Amino acid sequence: FWFYIKPNYMDPKPPPVYTEEQIAESPRPTVILGKASAGPGPSNTPDGIILNLKAPSTAPNYVKAIIALEFEVPEKPWVGVSGAALEAKNAEFAHHLQPEMHKILDAVATVFGSRTAEQISSVEGKEELKEVLIEAINEHLHEEKVETIYFETLIVQ
């Protein structure tokens, strides 16, 4: 009868149960706009997205930006993910988001094109710009939603 006894190591493991604190502290999916790809070999792509600002045609203004879009917590939170595993998950998420990237870049260009250099230069202007960017990008996305925006680089000329 011993061959009818199923060993317990064959039982499925119960799914992990995460606390609210662990989920809140877990890293979010992040996509960086304007950063050169980290592929093998040298890259000819300069860092930063260069966009036109609202200005008279006689004296055009530009902005060079590297923008990090942090998305909402996924269905399966990334608890305990860090280092190379986090970079791999972000790369996979960016690849998943690739079909929507043209909509995101269009929303960013439209929002920046409606602002003047004076509006973007102040701290309050940058915070308002972040809020407007989140709204504009989320209008175009169906599944994922942007939660926070960080400007890694923001140069106004």
C-alpha positions as CSV (number, residue, x, y, z in Angstrom):
1,F,0.0,0.0,0.0
2,W,2.9,2.4,0.3
3,F,2.8,3.1,-3.4
4,Y,-0.7,4.7,-3.0
5,I,0.5,7.3,-0.7
6,K,1.3,10.5,-2.5
7,P,4.3,12.4,-1.2
8,N,3.6,16.0,0.0
9,Y,6.4,17.5,-2.1
10,M,4.1,17.0,-5.1
11,D,1.3,19.2,-3.7
12,P,1.1,22.6,-5.4
13,K,2.6,25.4,-3.5
14,P,0.1,28.0,-2.2
15,P,0.3,31.4,-3.9
16,P,2.3,34.0,-1.9
17,V,0.2,36.4,0.1
18,Y,1.5,39.9,0.1
19,T,0.7,42.6,2.6
20,E,-0.5,46.1,1.6
21,E,2.9,47.5,2.7
22,Q,4.8,45.1,0.5
23,I,2.6,46.0,-2.5
24,A,3.0,49.7,-1.8
25,E,6.8,49.4,-1.6
26,S,7.1,47.2,-4.6
27,P,8.7,48.7,-7.7
28,R,6.3,49.9,-10.4
29,P,6.6,49.2,-14.2
30,T,8.6,52.1,-15.6
31,V,9.2,53.3,-19.2
32,I,11.7,56.0,-19.9
33,L,11.1,58.2,-22.9
34,G,14.1,59.8,-24.6
35,K,16.8,57.5,-23.3
36,A,19.1,55.8,-25.8
37,S,18.5,52.0,-26.0
38,A,20.9,50.0,-23.9
39,G,21.5,47.4,-26.7
40,P,24.9,46.0,-27.6
41,G,27.4,48.4,-29.3
42,P,27.5,52.1,-29.6
43,S,24.2,54.0,-30.1
44,N,23.7,56.9,-32.5
45,T,20.6,58.0,-30.6
46,P,21.2,61.1,-28.5
47,D,19.7,61.1,-25.0
48,G,16.6,63.2,-24.7
49,I,13.5,64.0,-26.7
50,I,13.7,67.5,-28.3
51,L,10.3,69.1,-28.6
52,N,9.0,72.5,-29.7
53,L,7.4,74.9,-27.2
54,K,4.7,77.4,-27.9
55,A,6.6,80.5,-29.0
56,P,6.6,83.1,-31.8
57,S,8.2,81.9,-35.0
58,T,10.9,84.6,-34.9
59,A,12.3,83.2,-31.6
60,P,11.4,79.5,-31.3
61,N,11.9,77.7,-28.0
62,Y,12.7,74.1,-27.4
63,V,12.8,71.6,-24.6
64,K,15.1,68.6,-24.2
65,A,13.6,66.0,-21.9
66,I,14.1,62.5,-20.5
67,I,10.8,61.5,-18.9
68,A,10.2,58.4,-16.7
69,L,6.6,57.2,-16.8
70,E,5.8,55.1,-13.7
71,F,2.7,53.0,-14.2
72,E,0.2,51.6,-11.7
73,V,0.9,48.4,-9.8
74,P,0.4,45.4,-12.1
75,E,-2.0,42.5,-11.3
76,K,0.9,40.5,-9.9
77,P,3.0,43.0,-7.9
78,W,6.8,43.0,-8.4
79,V,7.5,42.3,-4.7
80,G,11.2,41.6,-4.1
81,V,12.3,42.4,-7.6
82,S,15.5,44.5,-7.9
83,G,18.7,44.9,-10.0
84,A,18.9,43.0,-13.3
85,A,15.6,41.3,-12.7
86,L,13.9,44.7,-12.4
87,E,15.6,46.0,-15.6
88,A,14.4,42.8,-17.4
89,K,10.8,43.3,-16.2
90,N,10.8,46.9,-17.2
91,A,12.2,46.0,-20.7
92,E,9.5,43.4,-21.0
93,F,6.9,45.9,-20.0
94,A,8.2,48.5,-22.5
95,H,8.1,45.8,-25.2
96,H,4.5,45.1,-24.2
97,L,3.7,48.9,-24.4
98,Q,5.4,49.3,-27.8
99,P,2.2,49.3,-29.9
100,E,0.9,52.3,-27.9
101,M,4.2,54.2,-27.9
102,H,3.3,56.5,-30.8
103,K,0.2,57.6,-28.9
104,I,2.2,58.4,-25.8
105,L,4.8,60.4,-27.8
106,D,2.1,62.3,-29.6
107,A,0.4,63.2,-26.3
108,V,3.8,64.4,-24.9
109,A,4.5,66.5,-28.0
110,T,1.0,68.0,-27.9
111,V,1.2,69.0,-24.3
112,F,4.7,70.5,-24.6
113,G,3.7,72.3,-27.8
114,S,0.9,74.0,-25.9
115,R,3.2,75.4,-23.1
116,T,5.6,78.4,-23.2
117,A,9.1,78.4,-21.7
118,E,8.0,80.6,-18.9
119,Q,5.2,78.2,-17.9
120,I,7.6,75.3,-17.8
121,S,10.4,77.1,-16.0
122,S,8.7,77.5,-12.6
123,V,8.3,74.7,-10.1
124,E,4.5,75.1,-10.1
125,G,4.6,75.0,-13.9
126,K,6.5,71.7,-13.9
127,E,4.0,70.1,-11.4
128,E,1.1,71.3,-13.5
129,L,2.8,69.9,-16.7
130,K,3.2,66.5,-15.0
131,E,-0.5,66.4,-14.1
132,V,-1.5,67.4,-17.7
133,L,0.9,64.8,-19.2
134,I,-0.6,62.1,-17.0
135,E,-4.1,63.0,-18.1
136,A,-3.2,63.2,-21.8
137,I,-1.3,59.9,-21.8
138,N,-3.9,58.0,-19.9
139,E,-6.6,59.1,-22.4
140,H,-4.8,57.1,-25.0
141,L,-4.0,54.0,-23.0
142,H,-6.6,51.3,-22.4
143,E,-5.0,48.7,-20.0
144,E,-2.2,50.4,-18.2
145,K,-2.4,53.8,-16.6
146,V,0.4,56.2,-15.7
147,E,0.6,56.9,-12.0
148,T,3.6,59.2,-11.7
149,I,5.9,61.2,-14.0
150,Y,9.5,62.1,-13.3
151,F,11.7,64.4,-15.3
152,E,15.2,62.9,-15.4
153,T,16.3,65.8,-17.6
154,L,14.4,68.9,-18.5
155,I,16.3,71.6,-20.4
156,V,14.5,74.6,-21.8
157,Q,16.1,76.8,-24.4
